């Protein structure tokens, strides 16, 4: 898109965050805060171990004191799967947000579902995140939903780190999984680690770059022990390092030049190259471990901090409504006019809970924000930072942060500003429903029936409801049978409305397909003269488009 070559536009067009920083002239404390902030999502196919990985991340960062499993015997369940249905079925239904700290870096984390039925949760999470961890099973590798998640990451230009989980499983084969990433997901990939053992004998990993063995010790793997590379793995580590350098040489100019000149890159040069290529979405580094066995998670956190982009390194654009929806680059600092995107809604005990990503500016408790779509001014009465289904009240959030608001009437994808600008963020992609069912409450006067359907429609853009004009049935549509079953069950539990589902009724119509003659004689004796009539004729289909411009009528002759 051509733009005027003004100093402002030239600075905004630059993808280098340094140029944006010079333009915005941000506060030094704000720059330090953004340098130590990462917004990441955990995504994968069903049962790859996303929630288990997130549970370990929360434990090792000190966010939780105990580890609970997805289907634990203690009947507590994982922190991020807080819904009763999630704990019963052992699946993630809704994405859940949390925050943690690793070293000096603050992490905003969203754990997403793996079922295709709840793909909108992945969609809207990736819309607002700066990076992601793609979890793959060491046995199953790249599966159908992995490909869907990969497509979503590409749609929103989200760089990713790949984590091969379940290295303790029988049949674990990380080399085969890395090859699947390259061939099925069509992205260059190389391992940063070599496993020490596999299946039941999985003990730890060797860091290829530092050439150190890493072991997890302690009751829950909280103690990291570094050691020498086992002798039987020295050759494998050397080969893996050569493969990494060769792969980086194809996607990074600096390493490419060194590769041609036959110069050995330093450890720091390799780290920098991995980061550049990852942020540019030309490469995905691959790490490995076993979340259930408490191995490899700390190294994954180190990789997130080292290789995932800061908010200031991601180029986001807004649409200037006053200027014919011209694209304008986000300036991701807190001293700019406030712009935020509402990406998820929940009905909480205090009213509607709205998750919002602050793209630029600052949002403070008590201030007024403007709903761009409706033009209404709303007061921010309460501001919170979410940790699964619990929350911590806060006074303000800066650019790049994710928070939650209460009592704001809006929909997913709506933009809020401070009123000084008329910018709107681009909305998210919403797939069309693929299955429909009729829905009938068992009790005719179920007062909460409409209330529940309206709420679910507002929360989930892929859940649609309409009344069929011909059958007068209530039809619900969604992304799969499980998707609709979950909402029917939630209506029963949360609104005390028992419903019956079934196949939607279809009004059948018949038409003539070929020419046919008919002859009918009507005789009826009523005691007087009686009735008599005879009709003969033929019926034939009209060719497509024939007489389309003329009104059709029946002529008796």
LUMBAVEX-927093 format. One record per residue (C-alpha): z, x, y; chain; residue number from 0. Coordinates in pm, whole numbers, plus 50000, padded with zeros to 5 digits. Each point is the difference from the previous one (the first is absolute). Layout:
BEGIN
[badren [Z; X; Y]; "A"; NUM]
...
This chain:
BEGIN
[badren [50000; 50000; 50000]; "A"; 0]
[badren [49896; 50149; 50334]; "A"; 1]
[badren [50271; 50033; 50266]; "A"; 2]
[badren [50014; 50130; 50355]; "A"; 3]
[badren [50082; 50369; 50006]; "A"; 4]
[badren [50305; 49969; 50226]; "A"; 5]
[badren [50293; 50241; 49950]; "A"; 6]
[badren [50208; 49711; 49866]; "A"; 7]
[badren [49736; 49891; 49749]; "A"; 8]
[badren [49930; 50359; 49896]; "A"; 9]
[badren [50367; 50052; 49929]; "A"; 10]
[badren [50033; 49674; 49811]; "A"; 11]
[badren [49691; 50065; 49791]; "A"; 12]
[badren [50142; 50324; 49869]; "A"; 13]
[badren [50149; 49967; 49652]; "A"; 14]
[badren [50227; 50294; 50060]; "A"; 15]
[badren [50349; 49876; 50078]; "A"; 16]
[badren [50054; 50291; 50242]; "A"; 17]
[badren [49749; 49845; 50242]; "A"; 18]
[badren [50178; 49664; 49980]; "A"; 19]
[badren [50332; 50173; 50061]; "A"; 20]
[badren [49868; 50167; 50315]; "A"; 21]
[badren [49865; 49667; 50123]; "A"; 22]
[badren [50320; 49806; 49932]; "A"; 23]
[badren [50236; 50274; 50125]; "A"; 24]
[badren [50272; 49881; 49760]; "A"; 25]
[badren [50366; 50086; 50014]; "A"; 26]
[badren [50089; 50311; 49797]; "A"; 27]
[badren [50264; 49808; 49801]; "A"; 28]
[badren [49740; 49736; 49911]; "A"; 29]
[badren [49761; 50269; 49876]; "A"; 30]
[badren [50274; 50150; 49781]; "A"; 31]
[badren [50083; 49655; 49860]; "A"; 32]
[badren [49635; 49931; 49914]; "A"; 33]
[badren [49959; 50345; 49843]; "A"; 34]
[badren [50280; 49907; 49761]; "A"; 35]
[badren [49875; 49652; 49910]; "A"; 36]
[badren [49790; 49893; 49701]; "A"; 37]
[badren [49887; 49646; 49915]; "A"; 38]
[badren [49905; 49981; 49634]; "A"; 39]
[badren [49936; 49742; 49730]; "A"; 40]
[badren [50045; 50020; 49624]; "A"; 41]
[badren [49702; 49841; 49822]; "A"; 42]
[badren [49867; 49988; 49644]; "A"; 43]
[badren [49882; 49792; 49707]; "A"; 44]
[badren [50246; 49774; 49818]; "A"; 45]
[badren [50283; 50181; 49817]; "A"; 46]
[badren [49912; 50347; 50126]; "A"; 47]
[badren [50356; 50045; 50128]; "A"; 48]
[badren [49970; 49938; 50378]; "A"; 49]
[badren [50336; 49828; 50040]; "A"; 50]
[badren [50170; 50256; 49774]; "A"; 51]
[badren [49857; 50280; 50217]; "A"; 52]
[badren [50124; 49823; 50315]; "A"; 53]
[badren [50347; 49954; 49847]; "A"; 54]
[badren [50024; 50377; 49940]; "A"; 55]
[badren [49876; 50074; 50352]; "A"; 56]
[badren [50278; 49781; 50142]; "A"; 57]
[badren [50257; 50169; 49778]; "A"; 58]
[badren [49902; 50360; 50075]; "A"; 59]
[badren [49979; 49929; 50373]; "A"; 60]
[badren [50352; 49857; 49988]; "A"; 61]
[badren [49890; 49648; 50091]; "A"; 62]
[badren [50163; 49851; 49688]; "A"; 63]
[badren [50295; 50127; 49799]; "A"; 64]
[badren [49897; 49880; 49653]; "A"; 65]
[badren [49671; 49970; 49813]; "A"; 66]
[badren [49912; 49666; 49842]; "A"; 67]
[badren [49697; 49938; 49784]; "A"; 68]
[badren [49734; 49732; 50036]; "A"; 69]
[badren [50125; 49831; 49684]; "A"; 70]
[badren [50342; 50163; 49978]; "A"; 71]
[badren [50269; 49900; 49754]; "A"; 72]
[badren [50251; 49970; 50285]; "A"; 73]
[badren [49814; 49692; 50130]; "A"; 74]
[badren [49987; 50150; 50349]; "A"; 75]
[badren [49634; 50097; 50024]; "A"; 76]
[badren [49816; 50244; 50224]; "A"; 77]
[badren [50086; 49998; 50371]; "A"; 78]
[badren [49651; 49911; 50119]; "A"; 79]
[badren [49955; 49713; 49752]; "A"; 80]
[badren [50258; 49775; 50163]; "A"; 81]
[badren [49853; 49658; 49912]; "A"; 82]
[badren [50152; 49829; 49698]; "A"; 83]
[badren [49652; 49939; 49857]; "A"; 84]
[badren [49912; 50368; 50034]; "A"; 85]
[badren [50307; 50106; 49806]; "A"; 86]
[badren [49943; 49739; 49730]; "A"; 87]
[badren [49635; 50088; 49943]; "A"; 88]
[badren [50033; 50374; 50065]; "A"; 89]
[badren [49713; 50002; 50252]; "A"; 90]
[badren [49965; 50043; 50375]; "A"; 91]
[badren [49886; 49679; 50169]; "A"; 92]
[badren [50052; 50076; 50368]; "A"; 93]
[badren [49966; 50331; 50178]; "A"; 94]
[badren [50336; 50126; 50124]; "A"; 95]
[badren [50065; 50240; 50287]; "A"; 96]
[badren [50272; 50260; 50030]; "A"; 97]
[badren [50073; 50321; 50184]; "A"; 98]
[badren [50152; 50330; 49895]; "A"; 99]
[badren [50038; 50359; 50113]; "A"; 100]
[badren [49887; 50310; 49815]; "A"; 101]
[badren [50121; 50314; 50171]; "A"; 102]
[badren [49924; 49944; 50367]; "A"; 103]
[badren [49713; 49758; 49933]; "A"; 104]
[badren [50040; 49622; 50030]; "A"; 105]
[badren [49806; 49796; 49745]; "A"; 106]
[badren [49891; 49638; 50033]; "A"; 107]
[badren [49913; 49892; 49646]; "A"; 108]
[badren [49835; 49682; 49871]; "A"; 109]
[badren [50005; 49932; 49625]; "A"; 110]
[badren [49704; 49778; 49906]; "A"; 111]
[badren [49918; 49780; 49697]; "A"; 112]
[badren [49761; 50117; 49728]; "A"; 113]
[badren [49866; 49663; 49884]; "A"; 114]
[badren [49663; 49895; 50139]; "A"; 115]
[badren [50153; 49654; 50061]; "A"; 116]
[badren [50208; 50148; 50284]; "A"; 117]
[badren [49731; 50229; 50141]; "A"; 118]
[badren [50051; 49865; 50354]; "A"; 119]
[badren [50339; 50174; 50003]; "A"; 120]
[badren [49825; 50334; 49940]; "A"; 121]
[badren [49731; 49910; 50253]; "A"; 122]
[badren [50232; 49935; 50291]; "A"; 123]
[badren [50227; 50293; 49916]; "A"; 124]
[badren [49711; 50249; 50000]; "A"; 125]
[badren [49875; 49845; 50327]; "A"; 126]
[badren [50304; 50138; 50186]; "A"; 127]
[badren [50082; 50317; 49804]; "A"; 128]
[badren [49890; 50356; 50077]; "A"; 129]
[badren [50001; 50131; 49643]; "A"; 130]
[badren [50062; 49895; 49641]; "A"; 131]
[badren [50114; 50125; 49661]; "A"; 132]
[badren [49766; 49885; 49724]; "A"; 133]
[badren [50202; 49987; 49677]; "A"; 134]
[badren [49811; 50037; 49671]; "A"; 135]
[badren [50123; 49975; 49643]; "A"; 136]
[badren [49962; 50329; 49808]; "A"; 137]
[badren [49854; 49807; 49704]; "A"; 138]
[badren [49806; 49707; 50149]; "A"; 139]
[badren [49876; 50185; 50309]; "A"; 140]
[badren [49758; 49822; 50232]; "A"; 141]
[badren [50002; 49626; 49921]; "A"; 142]
[badren [49848; 49690; 50155]; "A"; 143]
[badren [50261; 49947; 50274]; "A"; 144]
[badren [49997; 50375; 50073]; "A"; 145]
[badren [49634; 49960; 50098]; "A"; 146]
[badren [50088; 49697; 50215]; "A"; 147]
[badren [50276; 50193; 50178]; "A"; 148]
[badren [49761; 50292; 50051]; "A"; 149]
[badren [49753; 49760; 50163]; "A"; 150]
[badren [50275; 49870; 50230]; "A"; 151]
[badren [50103; 50353; 50098]; "A"; 152]
[badren [49641; 50080; 50092]; "A"; 153]
[badren [49970; 49676; 50199]; "A"; 154]
[badren [50286; 50106; 50229]; "A"; 155]
[badren [49933; 50378; 49985]; "A"; 156]
[badren [50336; 50076; 49837]; "A"; 157]
[badren [50043; 50354; 49857]; "A"; 158]
[badren [50182; 50023; 49670]; "A"; 159]
[badren [50202; 50228; 49776]; "A"; 160]
[badren [49952; 49931; 49629]; "A"; 161]
[badren [50309; 50005; 49777]; "A"; 162]
[badren [49956; 50001; 49623]; "A"; 163]
[badren [50310; 49820; 49874]; "A"; 164]
[badren [50142; 49951; 49649]; "A"; 165]
[badren [49936; 50357; 49888]; "A"; 166]
[badren [50261; 49941; 49729]; "A"; 167]
[badren [49783; 49736; 49826]; "A"; 168]
[badren [49826; 50069; 49671]; "A"; 169]
[badren [49638; 50085; 50070]; "A"; 170]
[badren [50059; 50133; 50352]; "A"; 171]
[badren [49693; 50192; 50114]; "A"; 172]
[badren [49994; 50095; 50372]; "A"; 173]
[badren [49668; 50187; 49976]; "A"; 174]
[badren [49825; 49687; 49880]; "A"; 175]
[badren [50157; 49795; 50284]; "A"; 176]
[badren [49886; 50252; 50264]; "A"; 177]
[badren [49647; 49982; 49861]; "A"; 178]
[badren [50017; 49618; 50019]; "A"; 179]
[badren [50103; 50023; 50368]; "A"; 180]
[badren [49692; 50211; 50067]; "A"; 181]
[badren [49753; 49791; 49802]; "A"; 182]
[badren [50130; 49642; 50032]; "A"; 183]
[badren [50148; 50014; 50350]; "A"; 184]
[badren [49733; 50243; 50124]; "A"; 185]
[badren [50241; 50225; 50192]; "A"; 186]
[badren [50052; 50375; 49950]; "A"; 187]
[badren [50339; 50066; 49843]; "A"; 188]
[badren [50192; 50298; 49871]; "A"; 189]
[badren [50350; 50053; 49863]; "A"; 190]
[badren [50265; 50177; 50207]; "A"; 191]
[badren [50220; 50022; 49692]; "A"; 192]
[badren [49979; 50087; 49632]; "A"; 193]
[badren [50233; 49810; 49765]; "A"; 194]
[badren [50257; 50188; 49796]; "A"; 195]
[badren [49964; 49822; 49669]; "A"; 196]
[badren [49888; 49643; 49956]; "A"; 197]
[badren [50110; 49677; 49834]; "A"; 198]
[badren [50355; 50041; 49859]; "A"; 199]
[badren [49992; 50371; 50082]; "A"; 200]
[badren [49928; 49949; 50373]; "A"; 201]
[badren [50248; 50222; 50186]; "A"; 202]
[badren [49862; 50051; 50350]; "A"; 203]
[badren [49702; 50136; 50191]; "A"; 204]
[badren [49864; 50327; 50133]; "A"; 205]
[badren [49903; 50003; 50368]; "A"; 206]
[badren [49656; 50165; 50005]; "A"; 207]
[badren [50023; 50107; 50365]; "A"; 208]
[badren [50347; 50160; 49994]; "A"; 209]
[badren [49964; 50106; 49634]; "A"; 210]
[badren [50346; 49867; 49914]; "A"; 211]
[badren [50130; 49784; 49720]; "A"; 212]
[badren [50192; 49692; 50121]; "A"; 213]
[badren [50261; 49828; 49784]; "A"; 214]
[badren [50216; 49695; 50067]; "A"; 215]
[badren [50359; 50039; 49888]; "A"; 216]
[badren [50313; 49790; 50041]; "A"; 217]
[badren [50088; 49650; 49882]; "A"; 218]
[badren [49708; 49839; 50189]; "A"; 219]
[badren [49779; 50301; 50071]; "A"; 220]
[badren [50149; 50053; 50345]; "A"; 221]
[badren [50036; 50377; 49958]; "A"; 222]
[badren [49680; 50203; 50042]; "A"; 223]
[badren [49985; 50330; 49810]; "A"; 224]
[badren [49720; 50251; 50065]; "A"; 225]
[badren [49900; 50258; 49743]; "A"; 226]
[badren [49724; 50227; 49881]; "A"; 227]
[badren [49681; 49862; 49852]; "A"; 228]
[badren [50037; 49977; 49618]; "A"; 229]
[badren [49792; 50272; 49834]; "A"; 230]
[badren [49790; 49755; 49800]; "A"; 231]
[badren [49891; 49830; 50325]; "A"; 232]
[badren [49908; 50308; 50209]; "A"; 233]
[badren [49632; 49980; 49909]; "A"; 234]
[badren [49988; 49619; 50045]; "A"; 235]
[badren [50157; 50030; 50347]; "A"; 236]
[badren [49748; 50269; 50099]; "A"; 237]
[badren [49709; 49781; 49887]; "A"; 238]
[badren [50142; 49698; 50182]; "A"; 239]
[badren [50033; 50204; 50320]; "A"; 240]
[badren [49638; 50114; 49973]; "A"; 241]
[badren [49892; 49639; 49947]; "A"; 242]
[badren [50199; 49889; 50307]; "A"; 243]
[badren [49845; 50271; 50220]; "A"; 244]
[badren [49650; 49915; 49874]; "A"; 245]
[badren [50054; 49629; 50069]; "A"; 246]
[badren [50137; 50070; 50348]; "A"; 247]
[badren [49706; 50227; 50074]; "A"; 248]
[badren [49771; 49699; 49962]; "A"; 249]
[badren [50190; 49782; 50249]; "A"; 250]
[badren [50154; 50246; 50249]; "A"; 251]
[badren [49794; 50241; 50213]; "A"; 252]
[badren [50271; 50265; 50037]; "A"; 253]
[badren [50065; 50030; 49626]; "A"; 254]
[badren [49625; 49973; 49939]; "A"; 255]
[badren [49935; 50310; 50212]; "A"; 256]
[badren [50278; 50192; 49825]; "A"; 257]
[badren [49863; 49891; 49663]; "A"; 258]
[badren [49653; 50132; 50088]; "A"; 259]
[badren [50147; 50328; 50127]; "A"; 260]
[badren [50212; 50025; 49683]; "A"; 261]
[badren [50320; 50013; 50207]; "A"; 262]
[badren [50322; 49874; 49844]; "A"; 263]
[badren [50164; 49734; 50225]; "A"; 264]
[badren [50371; 50022; 50069]; "A"; 265]
[badren [50245; 49729; 49893]; "A"; 266]
[badren [50025; 49872; 50358]; "A"; 267]
[badren [49622; 49990; 50037]; "A"; 268]
[badren [49976; 49791; 49683]; "A"; 269]
[badren [50269; 49761; 50123]; "A"; 270]
[badren [49816; 49957; 50330]; "A"; 271]
[badren [49668; 49944; 49821]; "A"; 272]
[badren [50149; 49738; 49768]; "A"; 273]
[badren [50144; 49821; 50303]; "A"; 274]
[badren [49675; 50009; 50198]; "A"; 275]
[badren [49792; 49876; 49709]; "A"; 276]
[badren [50252; 49729; 49908]; "A"; 277]
[badren [50024; 49860; 50353]; "A"; 278]
[badren [49620; 50010; 50027]; "A"; 279]
[badren [49989; 49796; 49675]; "A"; 280]
[badren [49775; 50257; 49837]; "A"; 281]
[badren [50254; 50099; 49735]; "A"; 282]
[badren [50309; 49875; 49819]; "A"; 283]
[badren [50269; 50242; 49879]; "A"; 284]
[badren [50141; 49909; 49659]; "A"; 285]
[badren [50366; 50033; 49907]; "A"; 286]
[badren [50171; 49894; 49680]; "A"; 287]
[badren [50336; 49902; 49859]; "A"; 288]
[badren [50199; 49726; 49829]; "A"; 289]
[badren [50192; 49764; 50228]; "A"; 290]
[badren [50188; 49836; 49714]; "A"; 291]
[badren [50118; 50347; 49884]; "A"; 292]
[badren [50084; 50105; 50361]; "A"; 293]
[badren [49745; 50282; 50013]; "A"; 294]
[badren [49752; 50098; 50271]; "A"; 295]
[badren [50104; 49758; 50277]; "A"; 296]
[badren [50145; 50257; 50241]; "A"; 297]
[badren [49678; 50203; 49982]; "A"; 298]
[badren [49808; 49679; 50077]; "A"; 299]
[badren [50217; 49946; 50309]; "A"; 300]
[badren [49933; 50356; 50113]; "A"; 301]
[badren [49626; 49934; 49961]; "A"; 302]
[badren [50024; 49676; 50203]; "A"; 303]
[badren [50165; 50186; 50287]; "A"; 304]
[badren [49761; 50295; 49979]; "A"; 305]
[badren [49665; 49827; 49939]; "A"; 306]
[badren [50024; 49642; 50132]; "A"; 307]
[badren [49889; 49945; 50362]; "A"; 308]
[badren [50227; 49934; 50294]; "A"; 309]
[badren [49938; 49682; 50195]; "A"; 310]
[badren [49845; 50210; 50276]; "A"; 311]
[badren [49739; 50140; 49759]; "A"; 312]
[badren [49861; 49660; 49904]; "A"; 313]
[badren [49733; 49845; 50216]; "A"; 314]
[badren [50055; 49626; 50045]; "A"; 315]
[badren [49789; 49778; 50223]; "A"; 316]
[badren [50065; 49681; 50196]; "A"; 317]
[badren [49765; 49741; 50148]; "A"; 318]
[badren [50011; 49949; 50377]; "A"; 319]
[badren [49968; 49622; 50034]; "A"; 320]
[badren [49942; 50019; 50377]; "A"; 321]
[badren [49712; 50242; 49949]; "A"; 322]
[badren [49788; 49811; 49744]; "A"; 323]
[badren [50212; 50128; 49708]; "A"; 324]
[badren [49907; 50361; 50064]; "A"; 325]
[badren [50175; 50244; 49768]; "A"; 326]
[badren [50285; 50198; 50153]; "A"; 327]
[badren [50193; 50275; 49821]; "A"; 328]
[badren [50373; 49957; 49950]; "A"; 329]
[badren [50211; 50255; 50187]; "A"; 330]
[badren [50291; 50027; 49755]; "A"; 331]
[badren [50286; 50086; 50236]; "A"; 332]
[badren [50298; 49802; 50124]; "A"; 333]
[badren [49922; 50042; 50371]; "A"; 334]
[badren [49686; 49785; 49968]; "A"; 335]
[badren [49971; 49618; 50033]; "A"; 336]
[badren [50139; 49831; 49690]; "A"; 337]
[badren [49754; 49888; 49729]; "A"; 338]
[badren [50119; 49883; 49656]; "A"; 339]
[badren [49848; 49828; 49697]; "A"; 340]
[badren [50179; 49733; 49794]; "A"; 341]
[badren [49892; 50069; 49643]; "A"; 342]
[badren [50244; 49806; 49780]; "A"; 343]
[badren [50206; 49683; 50025]; "A"; 344]
[badren [50304; 49885; 49803]; "A"; 345]
[badren [50221; 49695; 50026]; "A"; 346]
[badren [50356; 50131; 50025]; "A"; 347]
[badren [50338; 49838; 50047]; "A"; 348]
[badren [49972; 50066; 50374]; "A"; 349]
[badren [49650; 49852; 50029]; "A"; 350]
[badren [49662; 50166; 49982]; "A"; 351]
[badren [50019; 50375; 49946]; "A"; 352]
[badren [49698; 50181; 50144]; "A"; 353]
[badren [49921; 50358; 49897]; "A"; 354]
[badren [49830; 50190; 50280]; "A"; 355]
[badren [49848; 50347; 50036]; "A"; 356]
[badren [50035; 50145; 50349]; "A"; 357]
[badren [49678; 50187; 50075]; "A"; 358]
[badren [50075; 50107; 50354]; "A"; 359]
[badren [50276; 49951; 50253]; "A"; 360]
[badren [50357; 49895; 49931]; "A"; 361]
[badren [50151; 49671; 49885]; "A"; 362]
[badren [50355; 49925; 50114]; "A"; 363]
[badren [50249; 49728; 49923]; "A"; 364]
[badren [50007; 49743; 50279]; "A"; 365]
[badren [49657; 50081; 50140]; "A"; 366]
[badren [49710; 49755; 50019]; "A"; 367]
[badren [49683; 50043; 49798]; "A"; 368]
[badren [49671; 49815; 50032]; "A"; 369]
[badren [49825; 49840; 49705]; "A"; 370]
[badren [49637; 50096; 50066]; "A"; 371]
[badren [49846; 49715; 49800]; "A"; 372]
[badren [50194; 49717; 50164]; "A"; 373]
[badren [50090; 50167; 50330]; "A"; 374]
[badren [50363; 49895; 49956]; "A"; 375]
[badren [50290; 50213; 50119]; "A"; 376]
[badren [50277; 50047; 49743]; "A"; 377]
[badren [50339; 50166; 50030]; "A"; 378]
[badren [50103; 50260; 49743]; "A"; 379]
[badren [50346; 49865; 49924]; "A"; 380]
[badren [50066; 50216; 49694]; "A"; 381]
[badren [49845; 50320; 49872]; "A"; 382]
[badren [50068; 50143; 49654]; "A"; 383]
[badren [49899; 50280; 49766]; "A"; 384]
[badren [49951; 49876; 49645]; "A"; 385]
[badren [50137; 50142; 49677]; "A"; 386]
[badren [49858; 49774; 49729]; "A"; 387]
[badren [50167; 49662; 50075]; "A"; 388]
[badren [50283; 50145; 50211]; "A"; 389]
[badren [49968; 50103; 50362]; "A"; 390]
[badren [50150; 50217; 50267]; "A"; 391]
[badren [50004; 49875; 50359]; "A"; 392]
[badren [49849; 50244; 50249]; "A"; 393]
[badren [49955; 49996; 50377]; "A"; 394]
[badren [49648; 50145; 50024]; "A"; 395]
[badren [49713; 50157; 49807]; "A"; 396]
[badren [49735; 50243; 50120]; "A"; 397]
[badren [49633; 50049; 49921]; "A"; 398]
[badren [49917; 50052; 49633]; "A"; 399]
[badren [50305; 49809; 49871]; "A"; 400]
[badren [50019; 49692; 49776]; "A"; 401]
[badren [50261; 49734; 50076]; "A"; 402]
[badren [50071; 49627; 49965]; "A"; 403]
[badren [50041; 49722; 50258]; "A"; 404]
[badren [50171; 49662; 49972]; "A"; 405]
[badren [49901; 49658; 50128]; "A"; 406]
[badren [49645; 50094; 50103]; "A"; 407]
[badren [49734; 49739; 49928]; "A"; 408]
[badren [49683; 50184; 49892]; "A"; 409]
[badren [49770; 50066; 49706]; "A"; 410]
[badren [49911; 50312; 49800]; "A"; 411]
[badren [49761; 50219; 50199]; "A"; 412]
[badren [50111; 49885; 50347]; "A"; 413]
[badren [50037; 50255; 50280]; "A"; 414]
[badren [50284; 50025; 50254]; "A"; 415]
[badren [49994; 50190; 50331]; "A"; 416]
[badren [50229; 50040; 50301]; "A"; 417]
[badren [49762; 49789; 50211]; "A"; 418]
[badren [49856; 50288; 50201]; "A"; 419]
[badren [49697; 50029; 49770]; "A"; 420]
[badren [49775; 49762; 49808]; "A"; 421]
[badren [49953; 50210; 49688]; "A"; 422]
[badren [49971; 49861; 49649]; "A"; 423]
[badren [50024; 50194; 49675]; "A"; 424]
[badren [49734; 49931; 49739]; "A"; 425]
[badren [50130; 49772; 49727]; "A"; 426]
[badren [50014; 50064; 49626]; "A"; 427]
[badren [49752; 49905; 49728]; "A"; 428]
[badren [50096; 49682; 49813]; "A"; 429]
[badren [49823; 49941; 49666]; "A"; 430]
[badren [49887; 49652; 49900]; "A"; 431]
[badren [50202; 49807; 49736]; "A"; 432]
[badren [49864; 50009; 49645]; "A"; 433]
[badren [50190; 49717; 49826]; "A"; 434]
[badren [50109; 49647; 50091]; "A"; 435]
[badren [50249; 49753; 49848]; "A"; 436]
[badren [50105; 49647; 50085]; "A"; 437]
[badren [50364; 49969; 50104]; "A"; 438]
[badren [50207; 49682; 49975]; "A"; 439]
[badren [50374; 49967; 50068]; "A"; 440]
[badren [50192; 49822; 49723]; "A"; 441]
[badren [50181; 49792; 50261]; "A"; 442]
[badren [49772; 49813; 50238]; "A"; 443]
[badren [50233; 50029; 50298]; "A"; 444]
[badren [50054; 50375; 49976]; "A"; 445]
[badren [50079; 50078; 50364]; "A"; 446]
[badren [49979; 50377; 49958]; "A"; 447]
[badren [49658; 49995; 49832]; "A"; 448]
[badren [49794; 50037; 50319]; "A"; 449]
[badren [50259; 50230; 50157]; "A"; 450]
[badren [49976; 50245; 49710]; "A"; 451]
[badren [49619; 50000; 49995]; "A"; 452]
[badren [49980; 50056; 50377]; "A"; 453]
[badren [50242; 50292; 49979]; "A"; 454]
[badren [49820; 50168; 49710]; "A"; 455]
[badren [49663; 49961; 50172]; "A"; 456]
[badren [50137; 50166; 50312]; "A"; 457]
[badren [50154; 50288; 49808]; "A"; 458]
[badren [49704; 50064; 49769]; "A"; 459]
[badren [49642; 49975; 50135]; "A"; 460]
[badren [49858; 49996; 49644]; "A"; 461]
[badren [50197; 49685; 49910]; "A"; 462]
[badren [49796; 49696; 50112]; "A"; 463]
[badren [50081; 49628; 49988]; "A"; 464]
[badren [49773; 49700; 50063]; "A"; 465]
[badren [49973; 49631; 49912]; "A"; 466]
[badren [49688; 49911; 49802]; "A"; 467]
[badren [49830; 49712; 50183]; "A"; 468]
[badren [49860; 49836; 49686]; "A"; 469]
[badren [50289; 50034; 49755]; "A"; 470]
[badren [50278; 50007; 50264]; "A"; 471]
[badren [50166; 50281; 49802]; "A"; 472]
[badren [50190; 50288; 50159]; "A"; 473]
[badren [49810; 50314; 49902]; "A"; 474]
[badren [50157; 50347; 50016]; "A"; 475]
[badren [49782; 50312; 49979]; "A"; 476]
[badren [50094; 50364; 49952]; "A"; 477]
[badren [49918; 50338; 49851]; "A"; 478]
[badren [50093; 49921; 49641]; "A"; 479]
[badren [50200; 49783; 49765]; "A"; 480]
[badren [50312; 50216; 50040]; "A"; 481]
[badren [49968; 49976; 50378]; "A"; 482]
[badren [50007; 49619; 49993]; "A"; 483]
[badren [50266; 49983; 49728]; "A"; 484]
[badren [50234; 50211; 50215]; "A"; 485]
[badren [49964; 49764; 50296]; "A"; 486]
[badren [50056; 49692; 49782]; "A"; 487]
[badren [50316; 50163; 49863]; "A"; 488]
[badren [50114; 50095; 50352]; "A"; 489]
[badren [49957; 49639; 50110]; "A"; 490]
[badren [50232; 49894; 49720]; "A"; 491]
[badren [50264; 50266; 50072]; "A"; 492]
[badren [49992; 50020; 50379]; "A"; 493]
[badren [49913; 49639; 50092]; "A"; 494]
[badren [50115; 49802; 49693]; "A"; 495]
[badren [49651; 49855; 49956]; "A"; 496]
[badren [49881; 49974; 49639]; "A"; 497]
[badren [49622; 49985; 49978]; "A"; 498]
[badren [49738; 49944; 49733]; "A"; 499]
[badren [49679; 50203; 50007]; "A"; 500]
[badren [49669; 49916; 49839]; "A"; 501]
[badren [49628; 50036; 50022]; "A"; 502]
[badren [49853; 49855; 50320]; "A"; 503]
[badren [49808; 49677; 49945]; "A"; 504]
[badren [49629; 50024; 50063]; "A"; 505]
[badren [49787; 49706; 50122]; "A"; 506]
[badren [49693; 49998; 49778]; "A"; 507]
[badren [49666; 49889; 50137]; "A"; 508]
[badren [49675; 49930; 49815]; "A"; 509]
[badren [49644; 50033; 50117]; "A"; 510]
[badren [49659; 49963; 49843]; "A"; 511]
[badren [49851; 50322; 49868]; "A"; 512]
[badren [49664; 49861; 49876]; "A"; 513]
[badren [49788; 49690; 50069]; "A"; 514]
[badren [50108; 49698; 49791]; "A"; 515]
[badren [49881; 49637; 49984]; "A"; 516]
[badren [50226; 49699; 49959]; "A"; 517]
[badren [49957; 49631; 49919]; "A"; 518]
[badren [50284; 49750; 49994]; "A"; 519]
[badren [50007; 49621; 49955]; "A"; 520]
[badren [50300; 49799; 50117]; "A"; 521]
[badren [50067; 49661; 49834]; "A"; 522]
[badren [50309; 49789; 50048]; "A"; 523]
[badren [50048; 49629; 49916]; "A"; 524]
[badren [50256; 49838; 50226]; "A"; 525]
[badren [49950; 49634; 49904]; "A"; 526]
[badren [49740; 49928; 50267]; "A"; 527]
[badren [49671; 50167; 50070]; "A"; 528]
[badren [50151; 50331; 49890]; "A"; 529]
[badren [49924; 50352; 50124]; "A"; 530]
[badren [49697; 50208; 49923]; "A"; 531]
[badren [49876; 50328; 50145]; "A"; 532]
[badren [49796; 50298; 49900]; "A"; 533]
[badren [49980; 50343; 50157]; "A"; 534]
[badren [49762; 50282; 49917]; "A"; 535]
[badren [49944; 50337; 50161]; "A"; 536]
[badren [50056; 50369; 49971]; "A"; 537]
[badren [50237; 50263; 50142]; "A"; 538]
[badren [49913; 50361; 50065]; "A"; 539]
[badren [50165; 50297; 50174]; "A"; 540]
[badren [49886; 50105; 50346]; "A"; 541]
[badren [49890; 50361; 50022]; "A"; 542]
[badren [50233; 50228; 50192]; "A"; 543]
[badren [49921; 49967; 50369]; "A"; 544]
[badren [49760; 49709; 49951]; "A"; 545]
[badren [50054; 49722; 50255]; "A"; 546]
[badren [50307; 50190; 50123]; "A"; 547]
[badren [49921; 49900; 50358]; "A"; 548]
[badren [49968; 49628; 49916]; "A"; 549]
[badren [50281; 49751; 49936]; "A"; 550]
[badren [50013; 49873; 49641]; "A"; 551]
[badren [50009; 49625; 49934]; "A"; 552]
[badren [49947; 49761; 49712]; "A"; 553]
[badren [49691; 49779; 50026]; "A"; 554]
[badren [49980; 49676; 49795]; "A"; 555]
[badren [49639; 49911; 49919]; "A"; 556]
